[in-house]
């Protein structure tokens, strides 16, 4: 599982990095950034899904591995 971010949609609410600081960070203006490749470590799937569900703009998505 991997998280992906559409930065053109992000409005810097900060919910993603508040909920999953190990998966998301923010830039100097508060806009979200995916940490590393976006790979979700084992045991952090629920946090990733919560971040997706909590984004008001739906800027975050999950890509499942084939």
Residue pairs with C-beta under 8 A, 6 or more apart in sequence:
1 39
1 40
1 45
1 48
1 62
1 63
1 64
1 65
2 37
2 38
2 39
2 40
2 62
2 63
2 65
3 23
3 24
3 34
3 38
3 40
3 48
3 51
3 52
3 60
3 61
3 62
3 63
4 34
4 38
4 60
4 61
4 62
4 63
5 16
5 24
5 32
5 33
5 34
5 38
5 59
5 60
5 61
6 59
6 60
6 61
7 31
7 32
7 33
7 59
9 57
9 58
9 59
10 31
10 32
10 57
10 59
11 56
11 57
11 59
12 26
12 29
12 30
12 31
12 32
13 55
13 56
13 57
14 26
14 30
14 32
15 51
15 54
15 55
15 56
16 23
16 24
16 32
16 51
16 54
16 55
16 60
17 24
17 25
17 26
17 32
19 47
19 50
19 51
19 54
20 44
20 47
20 48
20 50
20 51
22 35
22 41
22 44
22 47
23 34
23 35
23 38
23 40
23 44
23 47
23 48
23 51
24 32
24 33
24 34
24 35
24 51
25 32
25 33
25 35
26 32
26 33
27 33
32 59
32 60
38 63
40 48
40 62
48 62
49 62
51 60
52 58
52 60
52 61
52 62
